[in-house]
Amino acid sequence: MSVFTVEGVVEQGVIRLKAGVHLPDHTKVLVVVPGIEVEPASRIMSPRLAHPEQASDFVIEVGEASEDAAV
């Protein structure tokens, strides 16, 4: 993969490259933003058992309902 580096600025949400730089439509680009700190995204962790040996306490039995079972 070859790399071409060019400077630009964001104006009203659109990246404007320096004058004289023209890229074909649908050109894949990578954007590196220097000097800006971004808040990390929230991360939701999967629940974990404090005592894995108690996992058997959470086993449930699933059965089939009869045709006339009321909801």
Biopython code that builds the backbone (N, CA, C, O; Angstrom):
import numpy as np
from Bio.PDB.StructureBuilder import StructureBuilder

atoms = [
    (1, "MET", "N", (0.856, -1.171, 0.000)),
    (1, "MET", "CA", (0.000, 0.000, 0.000)),
    (1, "MET", "C", (0.900, 1.231, 0.000)),
    (1, "MET", "O", (1.793, 1.359, 0.838)),
    (2, "SER", "N", (0.663, 2.112, -0.924)),
    (2, "SER", "CA", (1.416, 3.363, -0.942)),
    (2, "SER", "C", (0.676, 4.411, -0.121)),
    (2, "SER", "O", (-0.539, 4.321, 0.060)),
    (3, "VAL", "N", (1.406, 5.398, 0.374)),
    (3, "VAL", "CA", (0.813, 6.425, 1.236)),
    (3, "VAL", "C", (1.172, 7.800, 0.692)),
    (3, "VAL", "O", (2.325, 8.067, 0.354)),
    (4, "PHE", "N", (0.173, 8.665, 0.613)),
    (4, "PHE", "CA", (0.346, 10.055, 0.203)),
    (4, "PHE", "C", (-0.204, 10.901, 1.341)),
    (4, "PHE", "O", (-1.350, 10.710, 1.747)),
    (5, "THR", "N", (0.577, 11.821, 1.858)),
    (5, "THR", "CA", (0.156, 12.637, 3.000)),
    (5, "THR", "C", (-0.124, 14.053, 2.528)),
    (5, "THR", "O", (0.666, 14.645, 1.794)),
    (6, "VAL", "N", (-1.264, 14.591, 2.961)),
    (6, "VAL", "CA", (-1.650, 15.951, 2.598)),
    (6, "VAL", "C", (-2.346, 16.588, 3.794)),
    (6, "VAL", "O", (-3.028, 15.907, 4.561)),
    (7, "GLU", "N", (-2.174, 17.886, 3.949)),
    (7, "GLU", "CA", (-2.791, 18.597, 5.064)),
    (7, "GLU", "C", (-4.121, 19.195, 4.615)),
    (7, "GLU", "O", (-4.292, 19.557, 3.451)),
    (8, "GLY", "N", (-5.048, 19.290, 5.547)),
    (8, "GLY", "CA", (-6.339, 19.904, 5.263)),
    (8, "GLY", "C", (-6.936, 20.446, 6.543)),
    (8, "GLY", "O", (-6.338, 20.333, 7.613)),
    (9, "VAL", "N", (-8.124, 21.040, 6.434)),
    (9, "VAL", "CA", (-8.851, 21.554, 7.600)),
    (9, "VAL", "C", (-10.308, 21.140, 7.482)),
    (9, "VAL", "O", (-10.796, 20.838, 6.392)),
    (10, "VAL", "N", (-10.998, 21.128, 8.618)),
    (10, "VAL", "CA", (-12.424, 20.827, 8.626)),
    (10, "VAL", "C", (-13.185, 22.144, 8.657)),
    (10, "VAL", "O", (-12.948, 22.982, 9.527)),
    (11, "GLU", "N", (-14.092, 22.326, 7.716)),
    (11, "GLU", "CA", (-14.949, 23.507, 7.661)),
    (11, "GLU", "C", (-16.393, 23.046, 7.550)),
    (11, "GLU", "O", (-16.777, 22.417, 6.564)),
    (12, "GLN", "N", (-17.186, 23.359, 8.558)),
    (12, "GLN", "CA", (-18.598, 22.972, 8.607)),
    (12, "GLN", "C", (-18.770, 21.470, 8.392)),
    (12, "GLN", "O", (-19.662, 21.030, 7.666)),
    (13, "GLY", "N", (-17.907, 20.699, 9.030)),
    (13, "GLY", "CA", (-18.008, 19.239, 8.984)),
    (13, "GLY", "C", (-17.441, 18.593, 7.738)),
    (13, "GLY", "O", (-17.534, 17.374, 7.592)),
    (14, "VAL", "N", (-16.854, 19.366, 6.830)),
    (14, "VAL", "CA", (-16.293, 18.827, 5.595)),
    (14, "VAL", "C", (-14.782, 19.031, 5.620)),
    (14, "VAL", "O", (-14.303, 20.109, 5.973)),
    (15, "ILE", "N", (-14.035, 17.998, 5.246)),
    (15, "ILE", "CA", (-12.578, 18.117, 5.193)),
    (15, "ILE", "C", (-12.188, 18.789, 3.879)),
    (15, "ILE", "O", (-12.511, 18.300, 2.797)),
    (16, "ARG", "N", (-11.497, 19.904, 3.991)),
    (16, "ARG", "CA", (-11.021, 20.650, 2.820)),
    (16, "ARG", "C", (-9.506, 20.468, 2.735)),
    (16, "ARG", "O", (-8.774, 20.814, 3.663)),
    (17, "LEU", "N", (-9.047, 19.919, 1.607)),
    (17, "LEU", "CA", (-7.619, 19.726, 1.404)),
    (17, "LEU", "C", (-7.001, 21.008, 0.889)),
    (17, "LEU", "O", (-7.702, 21.900, 0.411)),
    (18, "LYS", "N", (-5.662, 21.095, 0.988)),
    (18, "LYS", "CA", (-4.940, 22.265, 0.480)),
    (18, "LYS", "C", (-5.277, 22.479, -0.996)),
    (18, "LYS", "O", (-5.615, 21.537, -1.712)),
    (19, "ALA", "N", (-5.177, 23.733, -1.436)),
    (19, "ALA", "CA", (-5.445, 24.061, -2.836)),
    (19, "ALA", "C", (-4.554, 23.233, -3.750)),
    (19, "ALA", "O", (-3.379, 23.011, -3.455)),
    (20, "GLY", "N", (-5.111, 22.789, -4.837)),
    (20, "GLY", "CA", (-4.346, 22.035, -5.813)),
    (20, "GLY", "C", (-4.357, 20.535, -5.584)),
    (20, "GLY", "O", (-3.843, 19.787, -6.415)),
    (21, "VAL", "N", (-4.935, 20.070, -4.466)),
    (21, "VAL", "CA", (-4.992, 18.628, -4.196)),
    (21, "VAL", "C", (-6.380, 18.135, -4.579)),
    (21, "VAL", "O", (-7.383, 18.579, -4.020)),
    (22, "HIS", "N", (-6.428, 17.225, -5.524)),
    (22, "HIS", "CA", (-7.703, 16.663, -5.979)),
    (22, "HIS", "C", (-7.610, 15.147, -5.914)),
    (22, "HIS", "O", (-6.712, 14.548, -6.504)),
    (23, "LEU", "N", (-8.534, 14.532, -5.199)),
    (23, "LEU", "CA", (-8.588, 13.077, -5.105)),
    (23, "LEU", "C", (-9.834, 12.597, -5.835)),
    (23, "LEU", "O", (-10.867, 13.266, -5.789)),
    (24, "PRO", "N", (-9.760, 11.465, -6.498)),
    (24, "PRO", "CA", (-10.945, 10.933, -7.181)),
    (24, "PRO", "C", (-12.044, 10.580, -6.178)),
    (24, "PRO", "O", (-11.755, 10.212, -5.040)),
    (25, "ASP", "N", (-13.306, 10.694, -6.604)),
    (25, "ASP", "CA", (-14.426, 10.290, -5.753)),
    (25, "ASP", "C", (-14.236, 8.845, -5.310)),
    (25, "ASP", "O", (-13.703, 8.014, -6.045)),
    (26, "HIS", "N", (-14.680, 8.569, -4.103)),
    (26, "HIS", "CA", (-14.648, 7.230, -3.489)),
    (26, "HIS", "C", (-13.232, 6.756, -3.164)),
    (26, "HIS", "O", (-13.012, 5.562, -2.959)),
    (27, "THR", "N", (-12.268, 7.682, -3.117)),
    (27, "THR", "CA", (-10.917, 7.325, -2.697)),
    (27, "THR", "C", (-10.934, 7.023, -1.207)),
    (27, "THR", "O", (-11.451, 7.823, -0.427)),
    (28, "LYS", "N", (-10.379, 5.886, -0.791)),
    (28, "LYS", "CA", (-10.286, 5.564, 0.633)),
    (28, "LYS", "C", (-9.198, 6.423, 1.245)),
    (28, "LYS", "O", (-8.113, 6.555, 0.679)),
    (29, "VAL", "N", (-9.481, 7.008, 2.397)),
    (29, "VAL", "CA", (-8.505, 7.850, 3.078)),
    (29, "VAL", "C", (-8.447, 7.475, 4.556)),
    (29, "VAL", "O", (-9.395, 6.906, 5.097)),
    (30, "LEU", "N", (-7.331, 7.795, 5.202)),
    (30, "LEU", "CA", (-7.181, 7.671, 6.648)),
    (30, "LEU", "C", (-7.035, 9.079, 7.184)),
    (30, "LEU", "O", (-6.299, 9.885, 6.614)),
    (31, "VAL", "N", (-7.730, 9.389, 8.280)),
    (31, "VAL", "CA", (-7.671, 10.730, 8.856)),
    (31, "VAL", "C", (-6.969, 10.648, 10.213)),
    (31, "VAL", "O", (-7.406, 9.913, 11.099)),
    (32, "VAL", "N", (-5.889, 11.400, 10.369)),
    (32, "VAL", "CA", (-5.152, 11.490, 11.622)),
    (32, "VAL", "C", (-5.376, 12.893, 12.155)),
    (32, "VAL", "O", (-5.101, 13.872, 11.462)),
    (33, "VAL", "N", (-5.879, 13.000, 13.392)),
    (33, "VAL", "CA", (-6.186, 14.305, 13.971)),
    (33, "VAL", "C", (-5.208, 14.583, 15.103)),
    (33, "VAL", "O", (-5.335, 14.002, 16.181)),
    (34, "PRO", "N", (-4.220, 15.475, 14.873)),
    (34, "PRO", "CA", (-3.238, 15.766, 15.912)),
    (34, "PRO", "C", (-3.767, 16.773, 16.926)),
    (34, "PRO", "O", (-4.561, 17.651, 16.587)),
    (35, "GLY", "N", (-3.321, 16.636, 18.175)),
    (35, "GLY", "CA", (-3.600, 17.644, 19.199)),
    (35, "GLY", "C", (-5.011, 17.679, 19.748)),
    (35, "GLY", "O", (-5.388, 18.661, 20.386)),
    (36, "ILE", "N", (-5.798, 16.653, 19.525)),
    (36, "ILE", "CA", (-7.167, 16.635, 20.073)),
    (36, "ILE", "C", (-7.322, 15.375, 20.915)),
    (36, "ILE", "O", (-6.985, 14.275, 20.478)),
    (37, "GLU", "N", (-7.839, 15.554, 22.132)),
    (37, "GLU", "CA", (-8.106, 14.398, 22.984)),
    (37, "GLU", "C", (-9.587, 14.062, 22.898)),
    (37, "GLU", "O", (-10.440, 14.942, 23.014)),
    (38, "VAL", "N", (-9.882, 12.809, 22.699)),
    (38, "VAL", "CA", (-11.258, 12.340, 22.570)),
    (38, "VAL", "C", (-11.586, 11.467, 23.770)),
    (38, "VAL", "O", (-10.784, 10.625, 24.174)),
    (39, "GLU", "N", (-12.778, 11.674, 24.340)),
    (39, "GLU", "CA", (-13.224, 10.841, 25.459)),
    (39, "GLU", "C", (-13.354, 9.398, 24.977)),
    (39, "GLU", "O", (-13.943, 9.154, 23.924)),
    (40, "PRO", "N", (-12.819, 8.448, 25.721)),
    (40, "PRO", "CA", (-12.988, 7.056, 25.312)),
    (40, "PRO", "C", (-14.467, 6.658, 25.397)),
    (40, "PRO", "O", (-15.206, 7.144, 26.253)),
    (41, "ALA", "N", (-14.868, 5.788, 24.515)),
    (41, "ALA", "CA", (-16.252, 5.318, 24.509)),
    (41, "ALA", "C", (-16.520, 4.505, 25.770)),
    (41, "ALA", "O", (-15.618, 3.863, 26.308)),
    (42, "SER", "N", (-17.756, 4.536, 26.233)),
    (42, "SER", "CA", (-18.126, 3.729, 27.390)),
    (42, "SER", "C", (-17.992, 2.258, 27.028)),
    (42, "SER", "O", (-18.236, 1.854, 25.891)),
    (43, "ARG", "N", (-17.613, 1.494, 27.986)),
    (43, "ARG", "CA", (-17.464, 0.063, 27.751)),
    (43, "ARG", "C", (-18.332, -0.677, 28.749)),
    (43, "ARG", "O", (-18.181, -0.516, 29.960)),
    (44, "ILE", "N", (-19.231, -1.480, 28.240)),
    (44, "ILE", "CA", (-20.113, -2.271, 29.093)),
    (44, "ILE", "C", (-19.546, -3.683, 29.145)),
    (44, "ILE", "O", (-19.456, -4.377, 28.132)),
    (45, "MET", "N", (-19.179, -4.076, 30.320)),
    (45, "MET", "CA", (-18.569, -5.385, 30.500)),
    (45, "MET", "C", (-19.658, -6.433, 30.743)),
    (45, "MET", "O", (-20.721, -6.118, 31.277)),
    (46, "SER", "N", (-19.393, -7.655, 30.357)),
    (46, "SER", "CA", (-20.292, -8.755, 30.645)),
    (46, "SER", "C", (-20.223, -9.055, 32.130)),
    (46, "SER", "O", (-19.154, -8.970, 32.734)),
    (47, "PRO", "N", (-21.361, -9.407, 32.725)),
    (47, "PRO", "CA", (-21.315, -9.725, 34.156)),
    (47, "PRO", "C", (-20.491, -10.986, 34.403)),
    (47, "PRO", "O", (-20.472, -11.900, 33.580)),
    (48, "ARG", "N", (-19.825, -11.021, 35.527)),
    (48, "ARG", "CA", (-19.023, -12.179, 35.920)),
    (48, "ARG", "C", (-19.431, -12.577, 37.330)),
    (48, "ARG", "O", (-19.771, -11.733, 38.160)),
    (49, "LEU", "N", (-19.390, -13.859, 37.580)),
    (49, "LEU", "CA", (-19.686, -14.341, 38.918)),
    (49, "LEU", "C", (-18.489, -14.075, 39.824)),
    (49, "LEU", "O", (-17.346, -14.339, 39.452)),
    (50, "ALA", "N", (-18.763, -13.550, 41.014)),
    (50, "ALA", "CA", (-17.691, -13.340, 41.980)),
    (50, "ALA", "C", (-17.135, -14.683, 42.436)),
    (50, "ALA", "O", (-15.949, -14.816, 42.737)),
    (51, "HIS", "N", (-18.019, -15.673, 42.479)),
    (51, "HIS", "CA", (-17.624, -17.022, 42.902)),
    (51, "HIS", "C", (-18.109, -18.015, 41.845)),
    (51, "HIS", "O", (-19.224, -18.524, 41.954)),
    (52, "PRO", "N", (-17.296, -18.299, 40.823)),
    (52, "PRO", "CA", (-17.718, -19.176, 39.731)),
    (52, "PRO", "C", (-18.211, -20.545, 40.186)),
    (52, "PRO", "O", (-18.989, -21.193, 39.487)),
    (53, "GLU", "N", (-17.765, -20.977, 41.337)),
    (53, "GLU", "CA", (-18.222, -22.285, 41.843)),
    (53, "GLU", "C", (-19.716, -22.277, 42.163)),
    (53, "GLU", "O", (-20.307, -23.340, 42.353)),
    (54, "GLN", "N", (-20.337, -21.095, 42.225)),
    (54, "GLN", "CA", (-21.772, -20.992, 42.495)),
    (54, "GLN", "C", (-22.609, -20.981, 41.212)),
    (54, "GLN", "O", (-23.816, -20.748, 41.274)),
    (55, "ALA", "N", (-21.999, -21.225, 40.065)),
    (55, "ALA", "CA", (-22.718, -21.191, 38.787)),
    (55, "ALA", "C", (-23.895, -22.151, 38.783)),
    (55, "ALA", "O", (-24.920, -21.863, 38.165)),
    (56, "SER", "N", (-23.769, -23.280, 39.456)),
    (56, "SER", "CA", (-24.863, -24.254, 39.470)),
    (56, "SER", "C", (-26.118, -23.692, 40.144)),
    (56, "SER", "O", (-27.210, -24.208, 39.907)),
    (57, "ASP", "N", (-25.996, -22.653, 40.975)),
    (57, "ASP", "CA", (-27.160, -22.035, 41.611)),
    (57, "ASP", "C", (-28.056, -21.334, 40.588)),
    (57, "ASP", "O", (-29.214, -21.036, 40.883)),
    (58, "PHE", "N", (-27.533, -21.069, 39.395)),
    (58, "PHE", "CA", (-28.276, -20.311, 38.402)),
    (58, "PHE", "C", (-28.798, -21.179, 37.256)),
    (58, "PHE", "O", (-29.291, -20.646, 36.262)),
    (59, "VAL", "N", (-28.701, -22.494, 37.373)),
    (59, "VAL", "CA", (-29.187, -23.396, 36.337)),
    (59, "VAL", "C", (-30.703, -23.419, 36.412)),
    (59, "VAL", "O", (-31.279, -23.546, 37.492)),
    (60, "ILE", "N", (-31.356, -23.292, 35.235)),
    (60, "ILE", "CA", (-32.817, -23.362, 35.201)),
    (60, "ILE", "C", (-33.242, -24.515, 34.313)),
    (60, "ILE", "O", (-32.492, -24.954, 33.442)),
    (61, "GLU", "N", (-34.430, -24.992, 34.538)),
    (61, "GLU", "CA", (-34.966, -26.069, 33.735)),
    (61, "GLU", "C", (-36.017, -25.480, 32.812)),
    (61, "GLU", "O", (-36.915, -24.763, 33.253)),
    (62, "VAL", "N", (-35.897, -25.786, 31.528)),
    (62, "VAL", "CA", (-36.847, -25.271, 30.545)),
    (62, "VAL", "C", (-37.695, -26.432, 30.076)),
    (62, "VAL", "O", (-37.180, -27.473, 29.669)),
    (63, "GLY", "N", (-38.996, -26.241, 30.139)),
    (63, "GLY", "CA", (-39.910, -27.282, 29.699)),
    (63, "GLY", "C", (-40.860, -26.735, 28.656)),
    (63, "GLY", "O", (-40.949, -25.523, 28.460)),
    (64, "GLU", "N", (-41.574, -27.634, 27.985)),
    (64, "GLU", "CA", (-42.539, -27.208, 26.981)),
    (64, "GLU", "C", (-43.876, -26.953, 27.644)),
    (64, "GLU", "O", (-44.293, -27.684, 28.543)),
    (65, "ALA", "N", (-44.545, -25.898, 27.186)),
    (65, "ALA", "CA", (-45.874, -25.562, 27.728)),
    (65, "ALA", "C", (-46.920, -26.391, 27.003)),
    (65, "ALA", "O", (-46.760, -26.721, 25.828)),
    (66, "SER", "N", (-47.985, -26.722, 27.705)),
    (66, "SER", "CA", (-49.068, -27.480, 27.063)),
    (66, "SER", "C", (-49.880, -26.541, 26.193)),
    (66, "SER", "O", (-49.775, -25.322, 26.323)),
    (67, "GLU", "N", (-50.706, -27.116, 25.287)),
    (67, "GLU", "CA", (-51.499, -26.300, 24.368)),
    (67, "GLU", "C", (-52.448, -25.357, 25.086)),
    (67, "GLU", "O", (-52.697, -24.250, 24.608)),
    (68, "ASP", "N", (-52.975, -25.773, 26.213)),
    (68, "ASP", "CA", (-53.960, -24.945, 26.909)),
    (68, "ASP", "C", (-53.336, -24.076, 28.020)),
    (68, "ASP", "O", (-54.036, -23.608, 28.917)),
    (69, "ALA", "N", (-52.049, -23.876, 27.946)),
    (69, "ALA", "CA", (-51.384, -23.037, 28.959)),
    (69, "ALA", "C", (-51.798, -21.584, 28.749)),
    (69, "ALA", "O", (-51.729, -21.066, 27.634)),
    (70, "ALA", "N", (-52.220, -20.942, 29.810)),
    (70, "ALA", "CA", (-52.627, -19.532, 29.728)),
    (70, "ALA", "C", (-51.401, -18.655, 29.858)),
    (70, "ALA", "O", (-50.443, -18.990, 30.555)),
    (71, "VAL", "N", (-51.447, -17.541, 29.183)),
    (71, "VAL", "CA", (-50.328, -16.619, 29.242)),
    (71, "VAL", "C", (-50.699, -15.449, 30.123)),
    (71, "VAL", "O", (-49.892, -14.540, 30.314)),
]
sb = StructureBuilder()
sb.init_structure("model")
sb.init_model(0)
sb.init_chain("A")
sb.init_seg("    ")
for serial, (resi, resn, name, xyz) in enumerate(atoms, 1):
    if name == "N":
        sb.init_residue(resn, " ", resi, " ")
    sb.init_atom(name, np.array(xyz, "f"), 0.0, 1.0, " ", f" {name:<3s}", serial, name[0])
structure = sb.get_structure()
